[in-house]
Amino acid sequence: MMRTTLTLDDDVAARLQAESRRTGRPFKVVVNEYLRAAMAQRKAAQAAPPFRVQAVDLGGPAPGRSYDDIGVLLEETEGAGHP
């Protein structure tokens, strides 16, 4: 076991102290549990494969329509009162 001095921001210390009081566990146990959980979560996030989106060709606009002016396209599709 290593003994060290750690400076915590006031809000972090307050949340850890509240958890210690709520659970009845010593402050140092709560701090170690939260640090272990955060490190495990970070390691799991790094190990996850990157998210990939596969593009699908949806074709072009309907005949007589254009994507050049989306406002006109929305008005034609949804009517003049679209939000």
C-alpha positions in Angstrom: 0.0 0.0 0.0 1.3 3.4 -0.9 0.6 6.5 1.1 0.3 9.8 -0.8 -1.1 13.3 -0.6 -3.8 14.0 -3.1 -5.4 17.4 -3.6 -9.1 17.1 -4.6 -11.4 19.8 -5.9 -14.0 20.8 -3.3 -16.9 19.4 -5.3 -15.2 16.0 -5.8 -14.2 15.8 -2.1 -17.8 16.6 -1.1 -19.3 13.9 -3.3 -16.8 11.3 -2.0 -17.4 12.3 1.6 -21.2 12.1 1.0 -20.7 8.6 -0.5 -18.6 7.6 2.5 -21.2 8.7 4.9 -24.1 7.2 2.9 -22.4 3.7 2.7 -20.6 3.8 6.1 -17.3 2.9 4.3 -14.0 4.7 5.0 -13.2 7.6 2.8 -10.0 6.0 1.4 -12.0 2.9 0.4 -14.5 5.0 -1.5 -11.8 6.9 -3.2 -10.0 3.7 -4.3 -13.2 2.1 -5.5 -14.1 5.1 -7.6 -10.6 5.4 -9.0 -10.6 1.6 -9.9 -14.0 1.9 -11.6 -13.0 5.0 -13.6 -9.7 3.3 -14.8 -11.6 0.1 -15.8 -14.2 2.1 -17.7 -11.5 4.1 -19.5 -9.7 0.9 -20.4 -12.9 -0.7 -21.7 -13.6 2.4 -23.8 -10.2 2.3 -25.3 -10.5 -1.4 -26.1 -13.8 -0.9 -27.9 -13.5 -1.0 -31.7 -14.1 2.4 -33.4 -17.6 3.1 -34.4 -18.0 3.0 -38.2 -20.9 4.1 -40.3 -21.4 2.4 -43.6 -22.7 4.7 -46.3 -25.7 3.5 -48.4 -26.6 5.0 -51.7 -30.2 6.2 -51.5 -30.2 7.5 -55.1 -30.8 11.0 -56.2 -33.9 13.2 -55.6 -37.2 12.4 -57.2 -37.5 13.5 -60.8 -38.0 17.3 -61.0 -36.6 17.9 -57.5 -33.2 19.1 -56.5 -31.1 19.1 -53.3 -29.7 22.5 -54.1 -32.3 24.5 -52.1 -33.4 22.4 -49.1 -36.0 25.1 -48.2 -37.8 24.7 -51.5 -37.6 20.9 -51.2 -39.1 21.0 -47.7 -41.9 23.3 -48.8 -42.7 21.0 -51.7 -42.6 17.9 -49.5 -44.2 19.2 -46.3 -46.1 22.2 -47.3 -45.7 25.9 -46.7 -46.3 25.6 -42.9 -43.3 23.3 -42.1 -41.4 24.4 -39.0 
